Amino acid sequence: DLHSFPTRRSSDLVLGLGAGLKKSWEGENYYKYKLDLINQALEENEELSFSYLNEDEEWNRHVVTPLNWETHQDHRHIRAYCHLRDEKRSFDVRRISKLKML
């Protein structure tokens, strides 16, 4: 099942968000899968659900309505309306796990 991925602990992450983060903890294929699924959700106006690693290295579950892509310091972010926080937010794709379209 494409939507089932192993849970990662924050301790599995490379410290800091260097350019190699996506390669070091989740692999190229999963990163590409996330980009493709987010693109599909944008095209089809579908909501997404995912776990997100915040800056305190805590995982939070989010349901979002994606709005558009952004780039921050050469990294892909999805701008989305977050139903948990009831506001527009930007999510670093490298910090997203367990992504699925609803």
N, C-alpha and C positions, 0 to 999 in steps of 0.2 A: 504494500500500500504506500503510495507516494506521500501520503500525509502523516505517516508514522515515522518519527525520528527519535533517536535515543535522547533521553534527558541529559543535559550537561550541567555539571556543577560550575559555579563561578570560578572555583579553583582550577578548573580545566582550561581556563582562558589564559592566554599569554598576557602578562601584566602590561597595562597600557594598551592603547588602540593604535598600534603601529600599522603600517601598510600591509603587513603579513597576517593580520588577525584572521581574516576570512580563510586563509589557507591553513593556518595553524590549528584551528579548533573545529572547523566544520567541513572543510574541503570545497574545492571549486564546484563540484557538481551540485551541492546543496545551495551554494551561493547563487549559481545560475538558476536553479529551480525557484528560489525566492524571487529573483528579478522577473522571471517569466510569469510566475503566479501573480505577482503584484501588477504587472502589465495587463494580464488578463482581467483582473479585478477592476482596473482602471477602465479598460475598454468596455466591460460588461456592466459597469456600475454596481458591482457586488461588494459586500462587506468582507472584511478579513478578520480573522482571529489569530492571535499569536501571543507567545510569552516574550517579554522584553527585559533585558538586563539593564537596570538603571545604573546611574553613576555610583550608587552605594553598593553595587554588585548584588542587588536583590532582584529576583525575578517577579514580574507582575504580568498578569494576564490582561490583554487588551482586545477590545472589539472596535474596529475602526472602519470608517468609510474613506477610502483613499481619494485624494484630490489631484495630486500631481507629484512629479519628481523634483527633488532639490539636490544640490551638491554643496557640501560643506567640507572645506579642506580636502578636496579631491575624493570625498567619499559619498556614495549614494545614500540619500535619505528619502523616505516617502513622507510627503505632507498629507495629513489625514485628519478627519474629524474623529476625535477619540470619544467614544461613548462612555468610557469609565470616568474621564476627567471633564466631560461635557465642554470641550474646547478643541480648537485646531492645534495640532502638535506636529512636530517633525521627529521621525524615528529613523535612526541609523540602521540600515539593512544588516550590517554586521552584528548587531545586538539582538536581532530577531531570531527566535527559535519556535519550533512547533507551529509553523505557519500553515493556515488552511483558509480556503474560501468558504464562506457560509452560504 
